[in-house]
């Protein structure tokens, strides 16, 4: 059994309530569960198998202390390791944000829970008389965690500059930083301040975060690439930290070459799926990739935004290649024969990391050049095509980003 674990949404409340009511003598009410999903101080994950919610865990973080607020698994799926997976998901989130201690409370009569926490390295620290509403006593458990200090430092630097964390993140590829300008800038942080990279090293990648004036969006202006020598974890570091802080929906863009001969510069292609030819995968993503890395609700939002703005939006399969050299004629011919739509040297590592952590992810190729056997490709051509992209896709992309924010509020 290998369940999908992702952030819970309001759509999951009914399934969580069913498990809550069957698991505890004094179950939470719907309002409490809702608050644990929507309030930024809490984080709730739900596990699924074949579309059915099978368990959930809620945690909150106070300084360096992680509190496991609630954890339950459907009786049909108990004793299969699911509770351990959920507990580990919450602990890893806490570690990435600097937690050195995890603690929780459990009923003295709940032998399965006592066994789970003791096997997971928790020790009893306190007896709590009449802790539960029905008068039953509780036991407090505590465990020492080993935080990921490098990630926690980045998170602290972001928090020190921002009063609130937006719900939507947008990664802008080569030459696409103009899109962030449409939303205004309230706060700007260079990658050098966060990652130590003083120069992104690629033209068209300014290398900074900008937080929109409205407070709903954070834009990554440029990204790291595998061909620059970065690993999958290093490429996805900043999106991962922002996700842990509360950026729960992601739109990733890339300036891409058109493999499909019907595509023209300025066209947009929504990822239906991808093939990763680079071998570059974030280790921290493990193998917990969802059935589809791409969110169905964000794809629907993209289609609605395209319809609203009168934009032709195509769907296709994206090919991620290593670079830094552009594809050879033989490689382009192969990709065309295998029915790929677009190709670029980025995006997939971030998608894998973000999707594995349960975030909603969508990706869009913005076609900057046609690829066909014998055509010489250059980065200068990619950058010079931005005016065509902006003219044809500016309204659609702006609408899509705003639609993503509305979805996150539901």
C-alpha positions in Angstrom: 0.0 0.0 0.0 1.4 3.4 -1.1 -1.1 6.1 -0.5 -1.1 9.6 -1.9 -0.5 12.2 0.8 -1.4 15.8 0.0 -2.5 18.9 1.7 -6.1 18.7 2.8 -8.7 21.1 1.2 -12.2 22.1 2.1 -13.4 19.4 -0.3 -11.9 16.8 2.1 -13.9 17.8 5.2 -16.6 15.2 4.7 -14.1 12.3 4.4 -12.1 13.6 7.4 -15.3 13.9 9.5 -16.2 10.3 8.8 -12.9 9.1 10.1 -12.9 11.5 13.0 -16.3 10.4 14.2 -15.4 6.7 14.0 -12.0 7.1 15.7 -12.6 9.2 18.8 -15.0 9.2 21.8 -15.1 13.0 21.6 -14.7 13.8 17.9 -14.0 17.3 16.6 -16.9 19.2 14.9 -16.8 20.4 11.3 -15.9 23.9 12.3 -12.8 22.8 14.1 -11.7 20.6 11.2 -12.3 23.5 8.8 -10.1 25.8 10.9 -7.3 23.2 10.8 -7.4 23.3 7.0 -7.7 27.0 6.3 -5.9 28.7 9.2 -2.3 29.4 8.3 -1.1 28.4 11.8 -2.1 24.8 11.1 -1.2 22.3 8.4 -3.4 19.3 7.6 -2.5 16.5 5.3 -5.0 13.8 4.0 -4.0 10.4 2.6 -5.9 8.8 -0.3 -6.1 5.5 -1.9 -8.1 5.1 -5.1 -9.7 8.5 -4.5 -10.9 7.7 -0.9 -9.6 9.6 2.1 -8.0 7.0 4.4 -6.4 9.1 7.1 -5.2 12.6 8.1 -2.8 14.4 10.4 -2.9 18.0 11.7 0.1 19.8 13.1 1.1 23.3 14.1 4.5 24.9 14.7 5.4 27.3 17.5 9.0 28.4 17.2 11.1 25.2 17.4 8.2 23.0 18.8 6.1 20.9 16.5 2.7 20.0 17.9 0.9 16.9 16.4 -2.6 18.1 17.0 -4.5 15.1 15.6 -3.9 11.9 13.7 -6.4 9.3 12.6 -6.7 6.5 10.1 -9.8 4.8 8.7 -10.4 1.5 10.5 -10.2 -0.4 7.2 -6.6 0.8 6.6 -5.1 0.5 10.1 -2.0 -1.6 10.8 -0.7 -1.0 7.3 1.9 1.7 8.1 -0.3 4.6 7.1 -0.3 6.3 10.5 3.5 6.2 10.5 3.6 7.8 7.0 1.3 10.6 8.1 3.3 11.2 11.3 6.5 11.3 9.3 5.0 13.8 6.8 4.2 16.2 9.7 7.6 15.7 11.3 9.5 16.4 8.1 7.6 19.6 7.6 8.5 20.7 11.1 12.2 19.7 10.6 12.4 21.8 7.4 11.1 24.8 9.3 13.5 24.3 12.2 11.6 22.2 14.8 13.8 20.4 17.2 11.0 19.0 19.3 7.8 17.2 18.5 5.1 16.7 21.1 1.5 15.3 21.3 -1.2 14.1 23.6 -2.9 10.8 23.7 -5.7 9.1 25.7 -4.3 6.7 28.4 -6.7 4.0 27.1 -5.6 4.3 23.4 -3.3 1.3 23.2 -2.8 1.4 19.4 -1.8 5.1 19.6 0.5 4.5 22.5 2.2 1.8 20.6 2.6 3.9 17.4 4.2 6.8 19.2 6.5 4.7 21.3 7.7 2.8 18.2 8.2 6.2 16.4 10.6 7.4 19.1 8.3 9.3 21.4 8.8 9.2 25.2 6.2 9.9 27.9 6.8 13.2 29.5 3.7 14.1 31.5 0.5 12.7 32.9 -2.5 15.1 32.3 -5.5 14.5 34.5 -9.0 15.0 33.0 -7.4 16.2 29.8 -10.3 15.2 27.4 -13.9 16.5 27.4 -15.3 13.3 28.7 -12.9 13.4 31.7 -10.4 10.8 30.5 -6.7 11.4 31.4 -4.1 12.0 28.8 -0.4 11.4 28.4 2.0 13.9 26.8 4.7 12.4 24.5 7.8 14.1 23.2 10.4 13.4 20.6 13.7 15.1 19.7 13.9 16.1 16.0 17.0 17.0 14.0 16.1 20.1 12.0 17.2 20.9 8.5 19.0 24.1 9.6 19.9 25.3 6.1 16.3 25.3 5.0 15.1 26.7 8.3 17.5 29.7 7.9 16.0 30.5 4.4 12.5 30.3 5.9 13.5 32.6 8.7 14.9 35.2 6.2 11.7 35.2 4.2 9.5 35.5 7.3 11.6 38.4 8.6 10.8 40.3 5.4 7.1 39.3 4.9 4.2 39.9 7.2 2.0 37.3 5.3 2.8 34.4 3.0 0.8 34.3 -0.3 -1.1 31.2 -1.2 0.0 31.2 -4.9 3.5 30.9 -6.2 4.6 31.5 -9.8 7.9 30.5 -11.2 8.9 32.5 -14.3 11.3 31.1 -16.8 13.7 32.7 -19.2 12.6 36.2 -20.2 9.2 35.9 -18.6 9.7 38.3 -15.6 7.5 40.9 -17.3 4.5 39.0 -16.0 5.3 39.9 -12.3 5.3 43.6 -13.2 1.6 43.5 -13.9 0.9 42.7 -10.2 3.2 45.3 -8.7 5.9 44.7 -6.1 5.5 45.1 -2.4 8.6 43.2 -1.3 11.7 42.1 -3.3 14.3 39.7 -2.0 17.3 38.6 -4.1 18.3 35.0 -4.4 21.7 36.0 -3.1 20.1 37.0 0.3 18.4 33.6 0.6 20.6 31.1 -1.3 23.9 32.8 -1.5 23.7 33.0 -5.3 24.8 36.5 -6.2 24.3 35.9 -10.0 21.9 33.4 -11.5 24.2 33.0 -14.4 21.6 32.8 -17.1 20.3 35.7 -19.2 16.7 36.4 -18.6 16.7 35.2 -15.0 16.9 38.2 -12.6 17.3 35.9 -9.6 14.9 37.4 -7.1 11.6 36.9 -5.3 8.9 39.5 -5.7 5.8 39.6 -3.5 2.8 41.2 -5.2 1.3 44.4 -4.0 -2.1 42.7 -3.3 -0.3 40.1 -1.0 -1.8 37.1 -2.8 1.2 36.1 -5.0 4.9 35.5 -4.9 6.9 35.3 -8.1 10.2 33.6 -8.6 12.0 35.6 -11.3 14.3 32.9 -12.7 15.4 29.5 -11.5 18.4 27.2 -11.0 19.1 24.6 -13.7 20.7 21.1 -13.7 23.1 22.2 -16.4 24.5 24.8 -14.1 25.6 22.0 -11.8 22.7 22.1 -9.3 21.1 19.0 -8.0 17.4 18.3 -7.9 17.2 19.4 -4.3 19.2 22.6 -4.9 16.9 23.5 -7.9 13.8 23.0 -5.8 15.1 24.5 -2.6 13.3 27.9 -2.8 9.9 26.6 -4.0 10.1 23.9 -1.3 10.7 26.4 1.5 8.0 28.7 0.2 5.6 25.8 0.1 6.4 24.8 3.7 5.7 28.4 4.7 2.2 28.3 3.1 2.4 28.8 -0.7 0.1 25.9 -1.5 -0.7 26.4 -5.3 2.0 26.7 -7.9 2.1 27.8 -11.5 5.4 27.0 -13.2 6.3 28.6 -16.6 9.1 27.9 -19.0 10.2 29.4 -22.3 10.2 26.3 -24.5 10.8 25.1 -28.0 7.9 23.7 -30.0 8.3 20.1 -31.0 4.7 19.9 -32.3 5.0 21.5 -35.8 1.6 23.1 -35.5 2.9 25.4 -32.6 4.1 28.9 -33.3 6.1 31.4 -31.2 3.8 32.9 -28.6 1.6 29.8 -28.2 0.9 28.4 -24.7 0.8 24.7 -23.9 -0.5 23.4 -20.6 1.3 20.3 -19.3 -0.8 17.2 -19.4 2.3 15.2 -18.3 6.0 15.2 -18.8 9.0 12.9 -19.4 12.2 13.6 -17.5 15.2 12.9 -19.7 17.7 14.5 -17.3 17.8 12.0 -14.5 17.6 15.0 -12.2 15.1 14.2 -9.4 15.1 15.8 -5.9 16.0 13.2 -3.4 13.8 14.8 -0.8 10.8 14.0 -3.1 11.5 10.3 -2.6 9.1 8.3 -4.7 5.9 9.8 -3.3 4.7 11.3 -6.6 1.0 11.5 -7.1 -0.8 9.6 -9.8 -0.6 12.8 -11.7 1.9 15.5 -10.8 -0.4 18.1 -12.3 -3.5 19.4 -10.4 -6.8 18.8 -12.2 -8.4 21.8 -10.5 -5.5 24.1 -11.7 -5.7 22.7 -15.2 -9.4 23.4 -15.2 -8.7 26.9 -14.0 -6.2 27.4 -16.8 -8.8 26.3 -19.4 -11.4 28.6 -17.9 -8.9 31.5 -18.0 -8.1 30.8 -21.6 -11.8 30.8 -22.5 -12.4 34.0 -20.6 -9.6 35.8 -22.4 -10.3 34.3 -25.8 -6.9 32.5 -25.8 -6.2 29.2 -27.6 -4.6 27.0 -25.0 -3.3 23.6 -26.0 -2.4 20.6 -23.8 0.5 18.4 -24.4 3.4 16.3 -23.0 6.6 18.2 -22.1 10.1 16.9 -22.6 12.7 18.0 -20.0 16.3 17.7 -21.3 19.6 18.4 -19.6 21.2 21.1 -21.6 23.0 23.5 -21.7 23.3 22.6 -25.4 20.1 22.8 -27.4 18.7 19.6 -28.9 20.3 18.0 -31.9 18.4 17.3 -35.1 18.2 13.6 -34.2 16.9 14.5 -30.7 14.3 16.8 -32.2 13.2 14.1 -34.7 12.9 11.6 -31.9 10.8 13.9 -29.7 8.5 14.7 -32.6 8.0 11.0 -33.4 7.1 10.4 -29.8 4.4 13.1 -29.9 5.9 15.5 -27.5 4.6 19.0 -27.7 7.4 21.2 -26.2 10.9 20.9 -24.8 13.0 22.8 -22.4 15.7 22.3 -19.8 13.8 23.2 -16.6 10.5 22.9 -14.6 10.3 19.2 -13.9 12.6 19.1 -10.8 10.4 21.7 -9.1 7.2 19.9 -10.2 8.4 16.6 -8.7 9.3 18.2 -5.3 6.2 20.3 -5.0 3.8 17.6 -6.1 5.4 15.1 -3.7 4.7 17.4 -0.8 1.0 17.6 -1.7 0.8 21.0 -3.3 -1.4 21.8 -6.3 0.9 22.3 -9.4 0.3 23.4 -13.0 2.9 24.1 -15.6 2.7 26.0 -18.9 5.2 26.1 -21.8 5.4 29.5 -23.6 6.7 28.7 -27.0 9.6 31.0 -28.0 11.0 29.1 -30.9 10.1 26.3 -33.4 12.3 23.2 -33.3 12.8 21.1 -36.4 15.8 19.1 -37.7 18.4 21.3 -39.1 17.3 24.5 -37.3 20.0 26.2 -35.2 18.6 27.2 -31.8 20.0 30.0 -29.5 19.2 31.5 -26.2 19.1 34.9 -27.8 16.2 33.7 -29.9 14.3 32.6 -26.8 14.7 36.1 -25.2 13.8 38.0 -28.4 10.5 36.1 -28.7 9.1 37.5 -25.5 7.2 40.3 -27.1 5.2 37.7 -29.1 4.6 35.7 -25.9 3.5 38.8 -24.0 1.2 39.9 -26.7 -0.5 36.5 -27.2 -0.5 35.2 -23.6 -0.3 38.1 -21.2 -4.0 38.4 -20.6 -4.4 34.6 -20.2 -1.5 34.2 -17.8 -2.7 37.1 -15.6 -6.2 35.7 -15.5 -4.9 32.1 -14.7 -2.8 33.4 -11.8 -5.8 35.3 -10.3 -8.1 32.3 -10.8 -5.6 30.1 -8.9 -5.8 32.5 -5.9 -9.6 32.2 -5.9 -9.4 28.4 -5.9 -7.2 28.5 -2.9 -9.7 30.6 -1.0 -12.5 28.0 -1.5 
